[in-house]
Structure formats: structure tokens, C-alpha cells
């Protein structure tokens, strides 16, 4: 299997993970580029059949390397909603508005999660990796993956039901009243 066959089909997944980890388009591109360079350099050591998990582990490691290099605890940038937003085929404008609002709330809630929770949510729920694959990518035991995922989902639920959501709704109502 060639490098292109094994890893290029997973470019979107690599970028998606990097985008969620860095919260910045330019940094995500840099992380993915670094990851692909590392993957190319060490491709002779790849003997697996699933290049996706192997590549995502490299993306994650490249991110943490860049994070340490920048001597920061976590990269914090504004999130560009237009990059992650996908239009629905639903023709009803009211329904589209509600879905867009709900997506925005969920994305903002994910943004507020600590990095260790955010990455397992992205890998499981958006990239649809198995617990075993997430354990390989993150280098943590499967039990820890399941525990972090459960805590991340609980934090998301409480944020979507609790103060995070109320402050968002309040801000939207206040903005609407100004006009």
C-alpha cells in the first residue's frame, strides 16, 4: 500500500480533528501539514491496515507538540462558524433557522469543553472512531476513553440545559430587542 492510498483519503478527518483542537483554521492547516510530513517520514514503519487511526494519532501528537512549542496550556482563538457549518436540504426556512441555532449552541458548548474532553467527543461523535481507535490515537486506556467521553457528554448536556445555554439565549434576546 502506498502513502497516498493509505493516508490521503483521511485528509478531511485529519483537518477536522486539527481544526477542533486548535480552534483556528491557519493553525489547523499547519498541524495537518506537519502531521503529513511526519507520516511520510515514518511511513516505512506503518504496517497496519487502517491508516486513519494512525494518521489521527500523528495529528494529535503534532498538535500537542505545537502547543508545547508555543508554551501555552491551551490554544484559544475565535471559532469561525462558517467553516464548520453545513447547510441542510430541508426547505422550510423556520426549521432551518432552528437547526442552525441548535448547531451553534452545540458547537459553542463543545468549544467550552476542556481539551481532553473536546478531543474524545470529536474523535467519537464526529469522526466516528471506536473506543479502541480513540485509545490508540490518544495513547490512553480504553476505560479512560469511555470515562472522558461520558464526562464530556455530561458536561455538554448540562451546558446545553444550564447556564451556558441561558446566557446564549439571553444574549440573543437582548440583541433582538435592540432592533
Buried (B, 14 or more C-beta within 10 A) or exposed (E): EEBEEBBEEBEEBBBBBBBBBBBBBEBBBBBBEBBBEBBEEEBEEBEEEBBBBBBBBBBBBBBBBBBEEEEEEEBEEEBEEEEBEEEEEEEEEEEBEEBBEEBBBEBBBBEEBEBBBBBBBBBBBBBEBEBEBBBBBBEBEBEBBBEBBEBBBEBBEEBBEEEBBEEBEEEEEEEEEEE
